[in-house]
């Protein structure tokens, strides 16, 4: 499947997309700004949450970029399916997306009209912080 293909093939890193991911801001505050604030305040717990969220988002961006490379190489369409942890901690907006399968270039849209290309990519912090969702991929 697509996941095995991604593990077996090297892909070029789109540095411009990586920079955009790292400098994404919420309400005019970038990740760098938040990091500096939490570090200066000695707030280790918020630093950990920030880093967990950013890793989740960066991983999602990397998987999306790799999927685009697979599409270019194979001529097939990569589909992504939203998966939750299927437990009581799943927020309703993410449970709403459970099992939704769409092409890699299409955004997931929650019932509160927040959009994301992958988990961790939403605009609203309440849809990002602590997200444990993931995507599975298929080729068609």
LINVEN-V235749 format. One line per field, one symbol per residue. ss: DSSP state (H for helix, E for strand, - for the rest). psi: psi as a letter, one per 20 degrees, with the letter a starting at -180 (. if undefined). Layout:
ss = ???
psi = ???
This chain:
ss = -HHHHHHH------HHHHHHHH--EE--EEHHHHHHHHHHH--HHHHHHHHHHHHHHHHHHHHHHHHHHHHHHH---EEEEEE--------HHHH-----EEE----EE-----EE--------HHH------EEEEEE-
psi = ahghghhipqqqpnhghgggghjpqpkjprhgggggghghiknhghgggghgghggghgggghgghhhhgghhhjrppqqppprilriipqhhhhhipipprqhiqqqprijkqqqhrpijrhphiigpjpjrrqqqqp.
